[in-house]
Amino acid sequence: MFLDLNFLNIKKILHYLLFISFILFPFDSYAAGKIEVKGIRYWSSPNYTRVVVDLSGTVEFSKNRLSDPDRLYFDLMDTTFKKEDGKNIPVEDGILKKIRAAQFKPDIVRVVLDLEELKDLNVFLLDNPPRFVVDIYGKGKAESSDTFTAKKRIVIDPGHGGHDPGAIGPNRLYEKDVVLDISLKLRKILSKDKSNEVFLTRETDVYIPLEERTAIANRKGADLFISIHANASPRRQAKGIETYLLNWTDDEEAMRVAARENAISLKKMKEMHRNMDIVQVITDDLMRQNKRDESVKLANYIQRSMIDSLTKSFDLGVKQALFYVLFGARMPSVLVEVSFISNPEEESLLSQESYRMQIAEAIAQGIDTYFTSTPSFQRTVELRNTKTL
């Protein structure tokens, strides 16, 4: 017995199978292979708002702006959003009115930012976990009060924390604990000068996402942002102190350090350096308010102070790399690798409270030197004082 598989019969069979597949496997199962929009977060202040869209994978996107009413929208390709009514988040911070998100097409989630005002913006993607980040800058003023306005504002960022221990030394010393202790000591030292206003991104053993740390500094209208870390290497003999600023680099060792702090692979780090969108974001970022030149000065003052103060230290110099935690910072910002916790000798030093105090004092001295040697900052402080009279 032979089946008559002519063209018409084949067509009928295919239609029947397609019909059955829609019954057995509804639309959501077809979308199961797509990237999921898992949620939306934001941090805001009078002149800055950061919106973060959490994803299950890296996406491609397009952006556009419409008027009447003024709004930005971003189409995230090959994505699904499993909220039945979409997302509608009121913001009303002077920059954004609200954030909206919904399934615009079967394979596109559209995120809409209803604008109050817009002076500038940055858009970029981060990995591990994947997230889509939009930085929006308004024309307003930073947080201020009669006591706050005239002060030097410093945000100290102790790296890692909570479920993220950072690097772990051969004798089980945790980076997250070391850098928190150094940061607390640094705040205490800096706060002795009543003209300093010092904030920490975390004061306890909690995890703060990298993008939130920068947002805290921007929201506070900080003059400086210093992220504190301890280095690590597969080579146990690796040792020394180095200070980083944000920029791209061809130095593989610098990329390795950034990859570890960004919690991504070295391969992914190298891909970032070839990504023209990231390069453009960094270029735009560094051009704002001469931030790169000021970050170079700050990094050199801190590095020199640490090398001069810590007699057992080894000078690895000032370097640059693409650190997530420095992306979008509106002020001079650096990341300090205070020693190699992976080196048994330096781990032993880092376990000593006296050595951690020396590190904090050295960083504080570098910050003080930066402030006193920067005429442009002195003029800014004088202007603030005038406004509070």
C-alpha positions, 0 to 999 in steps of 0.5 A, spaced: 500 500 500 502 506 497 501 513 500 499 518 495 503 524 497 502 529 492 503 536 493 496 537 495 496 532 500 503 534 503 500 541 503 494 539 507 498 535 512 503 541 513 497 545 515 494 540 520 501 539 523 501 547 524 494 547 527 496 542 532 502 545 534 498 552 536 494 548 540 499 544 543 504 549 544 501 556 544 505 563 543 509 563 550 512 556 548 515 559 541 517 565 545 521 561 550 527 561 546 527 569 546 531 573 551 526 575 557 525 582 560 525 580 567 524 587 570 526 595 571 529 599 576 531 606 576 535 611 581 534 618 580 536 625 583 534 632 580 539 632 575 540 625 573 536 618 572 539 611 571 534 606 568 536 599 568 532 593 564 534 586 567 535 581 562 536 574 561 541 575 555 544 580 551 540 584 546 540 588 540 536 594 540 534 601 537 532 607 540 528 613 537 525 620 540 518 622 539 515 629 541 508 631 543 509 628 548 516 628 549 519 621 550 524 616 548 523 609 546 528 603 546 526 597 542 529 590 545 530 585 539 528 578 540 525 579 547 519 577 551 516 581 557 511 576 561 507 582 564 500 581 562 499 589 563 506 591 561 510 595 566 508 603 568 513 606 573 511 613 575 518 617 576 516 624 577 523 626 578 524 632 574 527 628 568 522 622 567 515 622 568 514 615 568 517 609 565 513 604 560 514 597 558 510 592 554 510 587 548 510 591 542 511 586 537 511 578 538 519 579 538 520 586 541 519 589 547 519 597 547 521 601 553 518 608 553 521 613 557 516 619 558 521 625 559 520 632 563 527 634 560 533 632 557 540 635 556 544 628 555 544 621 555 548 614 555 546 608 553 550 601 554 549 594 555 552 590 561 554 583 562 553 578 568 547 579 569 545 582 562 542 589 563 540 594 559 542 601 562 540 608 560 543 614 563 539 621 562 542 627 564 537 633 566 538 641 567 537 641 574 541 641 580 544 636 584 542 634 591 543 640 596 542 643 603 545 649 607 550 644 610 551 640 604 552 645 599 559 648 601 562 641 602 567 637 598 563 631 596 566 624 596 563 617 595 567 611 597 565 605 594 568 598 598 568 593 592 564 586 592 559 584 598 554 580 600 554 574 596 560 576 592 566 575 596 571 578 591 578 575 591 579 570 596 586 569 599 590 563 600 589 563 607 581 565 606 581 572 607 576 575 603 576 581 599 569 584 600 571 584 608 578 588 607 576 593 602 570 595 607 574 595 613 579 600 609 573 604 606 570 605 613 577 607 616 578 612 610 571 615 611 573 616 618 579 620 616 576 624 611 570 626 616 575 629 621 575 635 616 569 638 617 569 641 609 568 634 607 562 630 606 563 623 605 558 617 603 559 610 602 556 605 597 555 600 602 557 600 610 555 593 611 556 586 608 551 587 603 551 586 595 550 592 591 550 592 583 555 595 580 551 600 576 547 602 582 554 604 585 555 609 580 548 612 580 549 613 588 555 617 586 551 621 581 545 622 585 549 625 591 552 630 586 559 627 588 566 631 587 570 624 587 568 617 586 573 612 589 572 605 588 576 600 593 579 593 591 584 588 592 587 585 586 588 577 585 592 573 580 593 566 578 601 568 579 602 567 586 608 572 586 604 577 583 604 583 588 603 591 588 599 597 588 595 600 582 590 605 581 585 605 575 581 610 571 576 609 566 578 608 558 580 603 553 586 599 553 590 594 549 594 592 556 592 584 557 593 584 564 589 591 565 583 587 561 584 581 566 583 586 572 577 589 569 574 582 567 575 580 574 572 586 577 566 586 572 565 579 573 566 577 566 571 573 562 577 575 559 574 573 552 568 578 553 572 583 556 576 583 549 570 583 545 568 590 549 574 593 547 572 591 539 565 594 541 564 601 537 558 602 541 562 601 548 567 605 545 563 611 543 560 611 550 566 611 553 569 617 549 563 621 550 563 620 558 571 622 558 569 628 554 564 631 559 567 636 564 574 634 563 573 628 567 579 624 564 584 629 565 581 630 572 581 622 573 588 622 571 590 627 576 586 624 582 589 617 580 596 619 580 596 623 587 593 617 590 598 612 587 604 616 589 601 617 596 600 610 597 607 608 594 610 613 599 607 611 605 607 604 604 614 602 605 613 594 603 609 596 597 611 595 589 609 600 584 605 598 578 603 605 576 597 608 574 593 604 568 586 604 565 581 599 563 573 599 562 571 598 569 563 597 569 563 601 576 566 607 573 561 607 567 557 614 567 560 617 573 559 624 572 565 626 576 573 624 577 573 617 578 578 612 580 579 604 582 584 603 587 587 596 587 590 596 594 595 590 594 594 582 591 590 578 596 592 572 592 600 573 594 601 570 601 605 576 603 600 581 601 595 577 604 598 577 611 599 585 610 592 586 608 590 581 614 593 587 619 589 592 621 595 597 622 596 596 614 589 597 612 589 603 616 596 605 613 592 604 606 586 608 608 591 614 611 595 614 604 588 614 600 586 620 604 592 624 603 592 623 596 585 625 596 587 632 600 593 633 595 588 633 589 583 638 592 588 643 594 592 642 588 586 643 583 584 651 582 578 649 578 575 645 584 577 651 589 573 656 585 567 651 585 567 651 593 568 658 593 562 659 588 558 654 593 559 658 599 557 664 596 550 661 594 549 659 601 550 666 604 
